[in-house]
Amino acid sequence: MQYDFLKHFPKRMKSVGLYAMLIQNSIQKTTWKQYGFLKSDEQINLIFAVLLYIMEQSLREDICTIDDIGAYIDTVNTQYFHKHLGYDECKELGDFIINHILCNEGKVMYFEGFDFEEQKSIPIHISYVANKTVFLEQDFRRTSYYLTDDGYNLLLSTLEIENNMKLTIHEMIFHMHLERQSYDKAVDEIKNIFHILHVQLQKIQEAMGKIRRNALSYSVRDYETILLENLDTIQNTKQKFQDYRQMVKSRVKELEEKNINVRQLLDTEREKLEYLREIERYLSRTIDEHQKILNGHFDLKALYTKELEQLSQMSLIQRFLLRTKLYDEVLKDADTLSRLHYFLRPLFNQDVSKVYNPNKAFQLQRLPRKRQEQDSLEELDFDEESWLLEKERARKEKLKKYEKSLSCLLCYVFNKGEATLAEFAQNINEKEKEQLIPSVDIFKEIMVELLRSRTIDLAALQKERRDYIKDGSEDFQLYEMLLSLAEADKGKPIQRIEISRTEDKNVVTFANIQEEGQLRTIRCSDVHFHVYRKE
């Protein structure tokens, strides 16, 4: 190659793409203006502030939901940005940053990097955050977000240090701050060291997940890279961190004894003591993380070896056609049936022949307890077809409840043209209330979907339904039911529906709701509906 400095160019473009895709997703959005963030530098600052919060939650292995992010943005905005935003708007802003900017509205992000060695462009996958389902109290399901490997690299790359040198350089800076007794700066460095180790551990776990799914999809080059990174991380670091912890412990003990026996500590000395205690805590966590990396290193090697051995054994399996190798041979010579077990034995994983153990002969033998439930054994017969029919019936019944609830609400709105949920609650009878709220979960899901849609353009939905073929879904589909109800309406054609919370923030109450044999009371925000028809 003529220009050697162009080698590994896609790896450089990976780091560039992390910033480019983030700025591209943010600068194209006009939604920022709704929340008062007009300048692009303010938008980028807030995005990175949210990323840092998600990183802190990920490192602590704490849950990080949209509610947590909204509360965090509300606090940061109150103290620093001073935008005129309420908590609900901060929560909506957090949802916009996560789902529209960082997750690109659910679309996979690629950045084109040119490979000068292969002489072609290579799509580089970019992903900042991922999510998982968590269960809170009372089995309440929520979505929790955490940083991916790209997200960590994006934040840690602002340090402008090569990956293989980050740990060494931070360890040298940490040692220098300890020697100079700059404990406040030493706290930041030990946190950075812990973050680097945590990222390395996450890489090992992700690699093991890929290997378990398909060992062939994990290349030998990736395996070699992560092993070398593990060895660089493991080498000589544990003993250094233990020495640092002993040093910090001795200094903490010295300051504590001075506080008890000699005099009260000055404010500066008391501040140093707090920093030292925090350094000691992070050193302990760093040593634990180091041990996890060491264990994960050997687990990764064992897992990769085992998976490759199992794949190699598959090539040794011989396959036979039963028609030619078994049936035809038996028809030719019936005496071969006496030797059929030689052919069929490999099909059954037989246990290894038992070997007599004389030690067992001299041990006390206890009679096993008789099973009292032998007489009460019941044979169960599972009919898959009946089960599928019952499952389909339950699904249709549930969808019918959704449709009745939405129909009960929207028929009133269509007749009035403009109405609120509070007005509807005052005018309905018990039968309509039971139809509107068949269960709390169904009513809640319908109201959440309506509020999230805000403006529903029925003409656009009809055009989309004509132009595109969609697969049928087993779940609740708001737009499909809305189209059906709007087409069944006998008035002038409906153009669009606008849904919003009322400004007076009244609370609508539905009392005596029957659910699971209990009477419940539902309180929710008042919602305003406005139907626009063609003139």
N, C-alpha and C positions, 0 to 999 in steps of 0.2 A: 504493500500500500504506500502511495506517494506521501501522503500527509498522515503521519502516525498519530498526531494529536487529535484526529477525528475518530479514533477508535473509541468504542463504548459510548458513542454519541447518544443512542436511545436512552441510556441510563441518565445522562445529563438532562435530556428532554423530559424524563419522568419528573425530575425535580421542578423543571420549568412548567410542565403541564399542571402540577398541583396548584400553582398560583394562577396560571392562565385560565383554567376552567372555572376556578372560583370567581375571578374577576369578571369573566365572560357571563357567568350565570347571574351575577349581581347587577352588572351595569345595564343589562337589557331589561330589567324589571322596573316598572313604573309604580309598583305597589309601595315602594319606600316613601313616596310623597304623601301617602295617606297617613303615615305615622310621623311626619315631620323631619325625616332624614333626607335632606335634599342634596347634600354634598357627598361625593363618592368616598372621600376619606372617612367620613363619619360612618358610612355603611360598612366599609371594610373593617374599621375598628370594632364595630359591634359584632360582626361575624366572627372575628378572631377572639373576642371576649367570650362569645358563646362556645366556641371550640375549646378554649381553655377551661371553661366550666365543665364541659363534657369530659375532658381529659382528667380533671381532678376527680370527678365522680367515677370514671372508669378505673383509675388507679386505686381508689378506695373500695372498688367493687360494690359501689352503692347503686341504687336504682336511680335512673335519670329519665323521668317522664316529661311530657310537654308541660304539665302543671309545674314541675320543678324548674324547668327552663323559663317559663313565664314569670314565676316568682323571682328568679334570679335577674331577669331583664328589668322587672319592675323596680327592684332594689338598685341596680346599677343606674337605671334611668333617673331615679329620684335623687341619687347622690351626685351623679356626674353629668349626664346628658341634658337633664332638665327639659325633656319634651313633655307636652301636655297629653299624657297617656294614662289611662286607667289600667287596672289589673287585667281585665278581659282583653283590652287592646294589646297589652304586653304579651299575653298568652297567644293571641292571634299572630303577633309579630314573630314570636318564637316558632310557631307552627310554619310560618312562611319561610323563615331562615332554614329550618331543618328540612322540610319537605320540598320546597321549591328551589332553594339555592344549593344546599349541601347534597341533597338527594336527587336534584334535577327532575323533580316531579315523577320519580320512579323510573326514569329512563337511564339506561346504562351510559356512562360517560367514557369517551375515548379521546385521546390526544394523539395526533399523528406525529411520530418522530422518525426522522430519516436515518436509516442505517447505511452508512457509507461503505461498510464492508460487504453487505449484501446488495447494495445499490437499489434499495427500494424503501418505501415508507412502511412503518410498522405501527399498527394501532396499539396505543398504550392505555391500559385500563386505569381509570381514576375512580377512587371511592374514598370518601372522607369519613362517613359515619355508617354504622350498621345498627340494626335493632333486634331485639329479642322480646319474647312474651314473658312477662312476670306475673305472679299472682300475689296480690296484696291481701289484706285482711278480708275474711269471709269469701275467699276464692274469687276476688274481684280482679278480672284480667285487664292488664294494662300493657302498653308498649314502652320499653325502656331502651334508650339509645346509648351507644358506646363508640369510641373511636376505633377505626380500623388501623392497619399498619400504615396506610397512606396518611391518615389523619395525624398519627404520631410523628411521622417523618416531616409533615408540613410544619408542625409547630416546633419540632426540635431542629429543623434545618435553619431556622432563623439565627441559630448560634454560629453558623458558617463554619462547621467543623465536619470533616469527613467521618463517615460512619465508623470506620475501623480505628479512628483516633479519638472519638468522643469520650469514651470511658477513661482512657489514659490521661487526656488533657484535663478533664473535670477532676480526676483524682489528684493530679498535681496541683491544680488551683485550690482544691479543698485542703490539701496538706499545707499549702502556703498560708491560707487564711487561719488555719489552726495555729501555726507557728507565730503568726503576727497577732493572734488573739482577736481577729476580726470575725467574731462569732456570728454576727448577723449575715455576713456574706457567706460564711461557711455553711449556714443553714440552707441557703439557696443552692449551693453546689452539691450538698449531699442529697437534696431533693432531685436535682438533675441526674445524679448518679443512679438513684433509685428508679427514676423514670426510664433511663436507658436499659437497666436490667429488666424492668417490667416489660418493656417492648420486646426484648430478646426472648423472654419467657413466652410472650404471646405468639411470637414467630414460631417457636417450637410447637406450641399447641395447635396452631393453624396448620403447620406442616404435617403433624400427626393426623389431623382430621382429613387432610387431602389424601394421605397414604391409605387410611382406612377405607375411604370411599373408592379410590382406584389408584393403586401403586404405580401403574403405568403412566398416569397423568402427571406424576411428580418426577421431574427429570433428575438425572445423576448430577448435573451441574448445580441445580438448586440444593440438592442434598449436600454436595461438597461445600457450597457456600455457607450454609447454615452450620455445618459441623466446624468449619474454620472460625466462624464468628463465635460459636460456643467456646472453642478452645481459647480464643483471644480473651473472652470474658472471664473464663474460669481461671486462667493462668495467674497465679500469685496474688489474686485480688482478695481472696478470703482471709489470708493471714494479715494482709495490710489492714483490712477493715476491722479485724479483731484487735490489732494493735491500736488503731485509732479509738476503738471503743474503750479499751483499757485506759488510754490517755485521757479521754473525756471523762470517764468515771472518776479518775483520780482528781481531776480539776473540779468536778462537781462536789466531791467529798471535801476537798480543801475549802471551797467557798462555804459549804454548809457548816463545817466545823468552825470557821471564822465567824459565821453568823451566830452560832450558839455560844461559843466559849469566849470570844474576844469582844466583839462589838456588833452592833447591827450593821448590815450591809448598806452601802450607799446605793443610790438609785441606779447608777451605772453598773455596779457590781451585781445588783439584783437582776438587772436586765441581762447581763452576761450569764447568770445562773440559769435563767429561763431559756436562753438560746442553747446553752450546753445540754440542758435536759431534752430539748427538742432534737438536737443533733444525736444524742444517745438513742432516742427512740427510732430515728430514721436509720441509724447504723444497725440497730437490731433487725429492722425490717429489711435492710439491704442484705445482711448476712443470710436471713431466711430466703430472700429472693435468689441469692447466689446458690444456696443449697437446692432450691427448686430447679434452677437452670442445670445444675450438675445432674440431678436425678432425671430431668427431662432429656438431657443429652444422651444418657445411656438408654432410656426408654425409646427414644427416637431411633437409635441404632438397632436395638432389638426388634422394634416393630417393622422397620424397613427391611431388615434381613428376613424376618419371618414371612412378610408378605411376598417378597421376591421368591423365596423358596417355595411357597405354596403355588405361585404362578408357574414356576419352572416344573413342578411336579405334574401340572395339568398336561404338559406336553408328553409325559410318559404314559398317559392313559391310552390304552388301545380300545378301539371301538369295533364292534362286530354287528353285522346284520343278522338278526334273529332268523330271518327266513332262510338264508343260505348256510349259515354256520350252525344253526341249531335244528330247525324243523326238517330241513332236507336231509341232514345227517341221521336224524332219528328215523325218518321214513325209510332210509336205505338200510339201516341196521337197528332193529329194536333193542339189541343187547346194550347199545350205548346208553340206554336209560339208567342202567345200574351205575354208570360213571357220570351221571348228570351233575352230581354235587361238585365235581371238580370245576365245572363251568359256572355254576351258580354261586359258589362260595364267595368269590370276590364281590358279589353284589351286596353281601351282608357284612357289616362291620362286626365280626365276631370278637368276643373278648379273648384275651390271651389265656392259654391253658393255665389253670391254677397249679401251683407248686405246693407240696405239703410242707408246712412249717411246724417243726416239732415243738417250738416254744409255745404255740397255741394249745398244745395238748396238756400242758401243765398249768394253764391259767384257769381261774375260776370262771365257769360257764354259767351264765344267767339265762333263764328261760325268757323269751320275748313275751311281752304282754299280749294277751289275746285281744283282737280288735272287737270292741263291743258293738261296733256299728255294722258288722258283717251282714246281719239279718235285715238291716234297714237300707241296704244298697239299692239305689234307684238308677235304672238305665235311662239316660237322656237321649232323645232323638232330636237332632238339629235339622230343621228343614230350611235350607238356604232360600228357596223360592218364596216361602211364606214370610220369611224374615225381610226379604227385599220388598215384598208387597206391603208389609206393615210399615216399613220405613218410608216408602213412597206415599202411603196414605197419611202418615204423620206430617210429612213435609207439605203436602197439599193443604192439609188442615191448618197448618201454621201460616202458610201464605194467604189462605182465605181470611184469617184473622187480621193480617196486615192490611189486606184490601178493604175489609169492612171498616176498620178503624180509619183509614185514610179517606174512604168514601164518605163516612159520617161527617168528618171535619170539612172536607172540600165541597161537598154538596151545599152546606150552609154558606160557605164563603162564595161559591159561584152564584148563589141566589142573591146574596147581599151585594156582591161586587167589592166591598171593602168592609172588613170586620176584624175584631180582635178575639183572642182566645178567651178573654174574660167575658165578653158578650156571649160567646157561644156557651160557656160554662153556666151562665145564668138562665139560658133559654132551653137547655136540654132536659129531658126527663130521665128517669132511672134506666129505662130500656136503652136509650141512646147513649147514656153514660157507660153502660156495660159493653155496648158495641164499640165505643170510642176507646175504652181502656180494657181490652181483654186480659192484659197483664201489664205490669209496670215496665218490664223490659221492652215490650213491643211499642208501647206508647212513647217511651224515652227514645228509642232508636228512630222512630218516625220524626219526632220533633227535632232531634239532633241533625238528621239528614236534611230537613227542610231549612233549618237555620243556616246550615253549612252551605246550602245552594244559593241562598239570598235571592238571586234573580234567575228564574227558570224561563227560558225562551222556548215555548212549545213549538213554534214554527221551525226553529232550528232542529229541535229534536225529531220532528216529523221528517224533515229532509234527511237527517242522519239515518233514521230507520229505513228510509227508502233506498239510500245509497249504499248502506253497509249491511252485511249479513253478520249477525252476532250469534255466538253460541248461547244456548239456553243456560241459565244459572239456577241453582237450587236455592239461592239466597234471596232476600228481599231486594227488589229493584225499584227504587223510588220513581225514576223517570218513566219506566214502562207502565207502572200503575197510573201515573199522572196522565200519560197520553190516553190510556183507556178511559179514564174518568172524564177527561176533557172532550173526547170524541163522543161520549155518550150524552154529554150535556146538550140540551135542546135550544139553548140561547145562541147568540151570535158567537162566531168562532173566537176562541181565546188566543190572544197573541202571547202574553207572558204573565207570570205571577211573581210578585215581589214579597219576600218574607223578611221581617226584621223585628228585633226587640223594641218594645215601646219605650219612649224616652222617660216616662214617669216611673218606670221600674216597679210596677205593681206586681204583686204575687197572686197567682191564680191557684185556688184550692179546690181539689176534688176529694170530697169526703166519702167514707163508707165504700171503699173499693174492695170488692171481694177477691182475694187471692190466696190460694192454698189453705182455704178454710179459715182465714183471718180477715178482719176488716182493717184496711189501711187508709191513710190520708196522704194524698200526693200534693205537693206544693211545687210550682214551677213558675218561671218568669212569664210575663204576659208577652204574647207575640202578635204582631200586626200583619194582616194579609191584605194584599191589594191585587185585584184581577183586572187586567187590561184586555178589552175586547176590540175586534175590528169595527170601525164605524160603518 
